Amino acid sequence: MSAQSAPAFGWRTPLVVILAGCTIALLNFGTRAGFGLFMEPISSANGWGREVFALAIGVQTVLWGLGQPFAGAFADRYGSARVLAVGALFYAAGVALTSVSTTPATLGLTTGLLVGIGLAGTSFTVALAAIARMVSPERRSWALGLGTAAGSLGQFLMVPLGQAFIAAYGWAFALLLLSLFALAIIPLSTALAGKTPDIAGPKQSMGEALKEAGGERSYWLLIAGFFVCGFHVSFIQTHLPAYVVDRGLDPRTGAWALALVGLANVVGSYTAGVLGGKHSKKYMLSFIYFARAIVITVFVLMPMTQTSVLIFAFFMGLLWLSTVPLTSGLVAQIFGPRYMATLFGIVFFSHQVGGFLGVWLGGRLFDLTGSYDIVWWISAALGIFSAIVHYPIDERPLVRAAPASA
C-alpha cells in the first residue's frame, strides 16, 4: 500500500505519530543544544583548556553521526520505538554522568561516548523517518518541516532552562535535571512502535537501496553539502556562549542568543518545509547556505554588542535547521521513503563529521591563537562551497523497473 493509504495502527494515527515524533525531536535536540553552556564552568572547575571539552563534544558528534545509519537501519527493519528507548537510556546516563566526570578520559566516555550513542538512537532522523512514512508525498515536506521546527523549539525552551538550572543549582546538578528530559523519550517512543507500512512499487532490499544510492551523483552531493551544515551548527552552538563572554558580554547573552536561534528556526524550518513542497528543494538549499555565509561575514565585521549578537542569532536561526526538511525531503523524494532512515542516516553522518571538525577546530585554534576568527572565516567559505554543491543535484524520483514475473 502507498503512504497515502497507510492505515492507522490502533491508537497510532498519523496525528499521534506526528505529535510524538515532534516531542521527541524537541527533547532530543533541546537537551543537546545547551551543552555549550557547560564548556566554561566545566573547563574552569577542572583547570582545562577549552580543547578538552570541545574534543569530547567532537567525539560525541562523530559517534552520533556514525551510529545514525545503524540506528536508521534498525528503525527501518524493526520499527523506531526500540531504537528510541535504548537510545534514551544511553542519552540520560551520559548526561547525568557528565556531572561527575573530572578527567579528560571520563569526560570523553560520558559526554563523548554515551551521549553520542544516545543521540544516534534518539535522533530526530529516526523520528522524521517514522513521520514521513505516515503521510502522503504531498504532505511529506510539510511534516518534515514541522518535526524539524519542533527540535528548534526545544532549543528555544531548554537552553534558557539549562542556564537557569546552572544559575540556581550549579552546573553539576543542572546536568542531572537535564538527564530527566532524555528519559522522557522512552514513553513517547511507544507511539512509534510497530513495523513500517509496506510501500507500493518494486520491492527492494536494504543492500539494493544502498547500492542504488551509492551510484547516484546527487546522493554524494547531498552528503558533501550537509557536511557544511554540521560544521556551522556545532561550532556556533558550542562556542558562541564562550565567544560572547570573551568579548566582554554577560553569559546570559550567549544563552539567549542560542535560544533565539531556536525560536527563529521554528519559523525557518517550518517555512522551509512548506516551501519545499512547492518549489525546488536544491535551489532553496543553495540559497540557505549562501545566506549563511553572508550572515557570518557581517557578524564578524560588525562591532560586538549584545544587539549585534542577537541580530546574528535571529538571522542565523532562520537558516539553522531549515536545511533538514529540505535535505531529508530530497532523500525521500529521490529514493522513496522505504529506507529513508538508513539513507538519510548516512547523509547525517557527513553532517556530524563536519560538526566534529567545527567544534574541535574551534577549541584547538582558540587555544593556539586566543581567537575564533579563523574558524568564523572558514565557516563563511564553506557556506559558499555548499551553495555551489547543491546546484547540480537531480531532484527527479528514480524510476525503478518492476521485477519480472515468474
C-alpha positions in Angstrom: 0.0 0.0 0.0 1.1 3.6 -0.5 2.0 6.1 2.1 -1.2 7.9 1.2 -3.3 4.9 2.2 -1.3 3.7 5.1 -3.7 2.7 7.8 -3.7 3.9 11.4 -2.3 1.2 13.8 -4.8 1.2 16.6 -4.4 4.5 18.5 -1.3 5.3 16.4 -3.0 7.6 14.0 -0.8 9.9 11.8 -1.6 12.8 14.1 -0.4 10.9 17.2 2.8 9.8 15.4 3.5 13.4 14.3 2.9 14.8 17.8 5.0 12.1 19.4 7.8 12.5 16.8 7.8 16.3 17.3 8.0 16.0 21.1 10.9 13.5 20.8 12.7 15.9 18.4 12.1 18.7 20.9 13.6 16.8 23.8 16.5 15.3 21.8 17.7 18.5 20.3 16.7 20.8 23.1 18.7 18.9 25.7 21.8 18.7 23.4 21.5 22.3 22.3 22.5 23.6 25.8 25.8 21.7 26.0 27.8 24.9 25.1 26.6 26.4 28.3 28.7 23.9 30.2 32.0 24.5 28.4 33.3 27.4 30.5 32.2 26.1 34.0 33.3 22.5 33.4 36.7 23.7 32.0 37.2 26.2 34.8 36.3 23.7 37.5 38.8 21.1 36.3 41.5 23.5 35.2 41.3 22.5 31.5 41.7 24.5 28.3 38.7 24.5 26.0 40.1 21.9 23.7 39.3 19.1 26.3 35.6 19.9 26.4 35.5 20.6 22.7 37.1 17.3 21.9 34.6 15.4 24.0 31.8 17.2 22.1 33.6 16.4 18.9 33.7 12.7 19.8 30.0 12.9 20.7 29.2 14.5 17.4 31.1 11.8 15.3 29.6 8.9 17.3 26.1 10.5 16.9 26.7 10.5 13.1 28.4 7.1 12.9 25.6 5.5 14.8 22.9 7.1 12.8 22.9 4.8 9.7 22.8 1.8 12.0 20.0 3.3 14.1 18.2 4.1 10.9 18.7 0.6 9.6 17.3 -0.9 12.8 14.4 1.5 12.7 13.6 0.7 9.0 13.7 -3.0 9.8 12.2 -3.3 13.2 10.4 0.0 13.9 11.5 3.1 15.7 10.3 2.5 19.2 13.0 0.1 20.4 15.8 2.2 18.9 14.4 5.3 20.6 14.0 3.6 24.0 17.5 2.2 24.1 19.0 5.4 22.8 17.2 7.4 25.6 18.8 5.2 28.3 22.3 5.9 26.9 21.5 9.6 26.5 20.3 10.1 30.0 23.2 8.1 31.5 25.7 10.1 29.6 24.2 13.5 30.6 23.9 12.5 34.2 27.4 11.0 34.5 29.0 14.1 32.9 28.3 15.8 36.3 31.0 13.5 37.9 33.5 13.5 35.1 36.7 15.0 36.5 39.3 13.8 33.9 39.5 14.2 30.2 39.1 10.4 29.8 35.9 10.2 31.8 34.5 13.2 30.1 35.2 11.5 26.7 33.4 8.4 28.0 30.3 10.2 29.3 29.9 13.4 27.2 31.5 11.8 24.2 30.7 8.0 24.0 27.5 7.6 26.0 25.8 10.8 24.9 26.9 10.2 21.3 25.3 6.8 21.2 22.2 8.1 22.9 21.8 10.9 20.4 22.1 8.5 17.5 19.3 6.3 18.9 17.0 9.2 19.8 17.9 11.5 16.9 15.1 13.3 15.1 16.3 11.5 12.0 14.7 8.3 13.3 11.6 10.2 14.3 11.4 12.1 11.0 11.5 8.9 9.0 8.6 7.5 11.0 6.6 10.7 10.4 7.5 10.6 6.6 6.1 7.1 6.2 2.8 8.1 7.8 1.9 11.0 5.5 1.3 11.4 1.8 4.1 12.6 -0.5 2.2 15.9 -1.0 2.3 16.5 2.8 5.7 15.0 3.5 7.8 18.2 3.2 5.3 20.0 5.5 5.5 17.2 8.1 9.3 17.1 8.0 9.4 20.9 8.4 7.1 20.6 11.4 9.3 17.9 13.0 12.4 20.0 12.5 10.7 23.1 13.8 9.9 21.1 17.0 13.6 20.4 17.5 14.3 24.1 17.2 11.5 24.9 19.7 13.3 22.6 22.1 16.4 24.7 21.7 14.5 27.9 22.4 12.8 26.4 25.5 15.6 24.3 27.0 18.7 26.4 26.6 17.4 29.2 28.9 16.1 26.5 31.2 19.6 24.9 31.3 21.1 28.4 32.1 18.5 28.9 34.8 19.4 25.4 36.3 23.1 26.3 36.3 22.5 29.7 38.0 20.1 28.2 40.6 21.8 24.8 41.4 25.2 24.8 39.8 26.4 23.1 36.6 26.6 19.5 38.1 23.0 19.3 39.4 21.8 21.1 36.3 23.1 18.1 34.2 21.2 15.7 36.5 18.0 17.6 35.9 18.5 17.7 32.1 19.0 13.9 32.0 15.4 13.5 33.1 14.3 15.1 29.8 16.2 12.4 27.9 14.4 9.7 29.9 11.0 11.2 28.9 11.7 10.0 25.3 11.0 6.4 26.4 7.2 6.6 27.0 6.9 8.8 23.9 8.5 6.2 21.7 5.6 3.8 22.2 3.6 5.9 19.7 6.2 5.0 17.0 6.0 1.3 17.8 5.3 -1.3 15.0 6.8 -2.1 11.7 7.0 0.1 8.7 3.9 0.1 6.4 4.5 -1.6 3.1 5.4 0.9 0.3 4.0 0.5 -3.1 6.3 -0.2 -6.1 9.1 -2.7 -6.9 10.4 -4.4 -3.8 14.0 -3.6 -2.8 16.3 -4.9 -0.2 18.4 -2.6 2.0 21.5 -3.7 0.2 20.0 -2.9 -3.1 18.9 0.5 -1.8 22.4 1.3 -0.5 24.0 0.2 -3.8 21.5 2.3 -5.8 22.1 5.5 -3.7 25.9 5.0 -3.9 25.7 5.1 -7.6 23.9 8.4 -7.8 25.9 11.6 -8.0 23.1 13.6 -6.4 23.4 11.5 -3.3 27.1 12.3 -2.9 26.4 16.0 -3.5 23.8 15.9 -0.7 26.4 14.2 1.6 29.0 16.9 0.7 26.6 19.8 1.3 25.3 18.5 4.6 28.8 18.3 5.9 28.9 22.1 5.9 25.6 22.4 7.9 27.2 20.3 10.6 30.3 22.4 10.7 28.2 25.6 11.2 25.8 24.3 13.7 28.2 22.5 16.0 30.8 25.3 16.0 28.2 28.1 16.7 26.2 26.0 19.2 29.2 25.0 21.3 31.5 28.1 21.1 29.1 31.1 20.7 28.4 31.3 24.5 32.1 31.4 25.3 32.8 33.7 22.4 30.4 36.4 23.7 31.9 36.1 27.2 35.4 36.6 25.7 34.2 39.8 24.1 33.1 41.2 27.5 29.4 40.4 27.4 27.2 38.8 30.0 27.0 35.0 29.9 23.2 35.2 29.7 23.7 36.9 26.3 25.1 33.7 24.9 22.3 31.6 26.4 19.6 33.9 25.0 21.4 34.0 21.6 21.1 30.2 21.3 17.5 30.4 22.5 16.8 33.0 19.8 18.4 30.8 17.2 16.0 28.0 18.2 13.0 30.3 18.2 13.8 31.8 14.8 14.4 28.4 13.4 10.9 27.3 14.4 9.8 29.7 11.7 12.7 28.9 9.4 12.3 25.1 9.5 8.5 25.2 9.1 8.7 27.7 6.3 11.4 25.6 4.5 9.2 22.5 4.9 6.1 24.3 3.4 8.1 25.9 0.5 9.9 22.6 -0.1 6.6 21.0 -1.1 6.0 23.7 -3.7 9.4 24.7 -5.0 12.8 23.2 -5.9 14.5 21.9 -2.8 18.0 22.1 -4.2 17.7 25.8 -5.1 16.4 26.6 -1.7 19.3 24.8 -0.1 21.8 26.8 -2.3 20.1 30.0 -1.1 20.2 29.0 2.5 23.9 28.2 2.5 24.9 31.3 0.6 22.8 33.4 3.1 24.6 31.8 6.0 27.9 32.9 4.5 26.6 36.5 4.3 25.3 36.5 7.8 28.5 35.1 9.3 30.6 37.6 7.4 28.5 40.6 8.5 28.6 39.3 12.1 32.4 39.0 12.2 32.8 42.5 10.7 30.3 44.3 13.0 31.3 45.7 16.4 30.4 43.2 19.1 27.4 44.3 21.2 24.5 42.5 22.8 22.3 43.8 19.9 24.7 42.5 17.2 24.8 39.1 18.8 21.0 38.8 19.0 20.6 40.1 15.4 23.1 37.4 14.3 21.3 34.8 16.3 17.9 35.7 14.7 19.1 35.6 11.1 21.2 32.5 11.6 18.3 30.9 13.3 16.1 31.4 10.3 18.7 29.4 8.4 19.7 27.0 11.2 18.0 23.6 10.6 15.9 24.8 7.7 18.3 22.6 5.7 16.9 19.4 7.4 13.4 19.1 5.9 14.8 20.0 2.5 17.7 17.5 2.7 15.7 14.7 4.2 12.9 15.6 1.8 15.2 15.2 -1.2 16.3 11.8 0.1 12.7 10.6 0.3 11.8 12.4 -3.0 14.6 10.8 -5.0 14.8 7.3 -3.4 11.4 6.9 -1.7 10.5 6.7 2.0 11.1 2.9 2.5 14.8 3.2 3.5 14.8 6.9 4.3 16.1 6.4 7.9 19.1 4.5 6.6 19.9 6.7 3.6 19.4 10.0 5.5 21.3 8.5 8.4 24.4 8.2 6.0 23.9 11.8 4.9 23.6 12.8 8.5 26.9 11.1 9.3 28.5 13.6 7.0 26.8 16.4 8.9 28.3 15.0 12.1 31.8 14.7 10.6 31.5 18.4 9.7 30.2 19.0 13.3 33.3 17.3 14.8 35.7 19.4 12.7 33.7 22.6 13.6 33.6 22.1 17.3 37.2 20.7 17.6 38.8 23.3 15.4 37.0 26.0 17.4 38.6 24.7 20.6 42.0 23.9 19.1 42.5 27.2 17.2 41.3 29.2 20.2 43.8 27.5 22.5 46.5 28.2 19.9 45.6 31.8 18.9 43.3 33.0 21.6 40.7 33.8 18.9 37.9 32.3 16.9 38.4 34.5 13.9 40.0 31.8 11.6 37.1 29.4 12.2 34.5 32.1 11.5 36.1 32.8 8.1 36.3 29.1 7.4 32.6 28.9 8.1 31.8 31.6 5.7 33.9 30.0 2.9 32.2 26.6 3.5 28.8 28.3 3.1 29.7 29.4 -0.4 31.1 25.9 -1.2 27.8 24.2 -0.1 25.7 26.7 -2.1 27.6 25.7 -5.2 27.5 21.9 -4.5 23.7 21.7 -4.3 23.0 23.4 -7.6 23.6 20.4 -9.9 21.5 17.9 -7.9 18.9 16.0 -9.9 15.7 16.1 -7.9 13.7 13.7 -10.0 12.5 10.5 -8.4 14.3 7.4 -9.5 12.4 5.2 -11.8 12.8 1.5 -11.0 11.8 -1.3 -13.2 9.3 -3.8 -11.7 10.7 -7.3 -11.1 9.9 -9.7 -13.9 7.0 -12.1 -13.0 7.7 -15.8 -12.7 
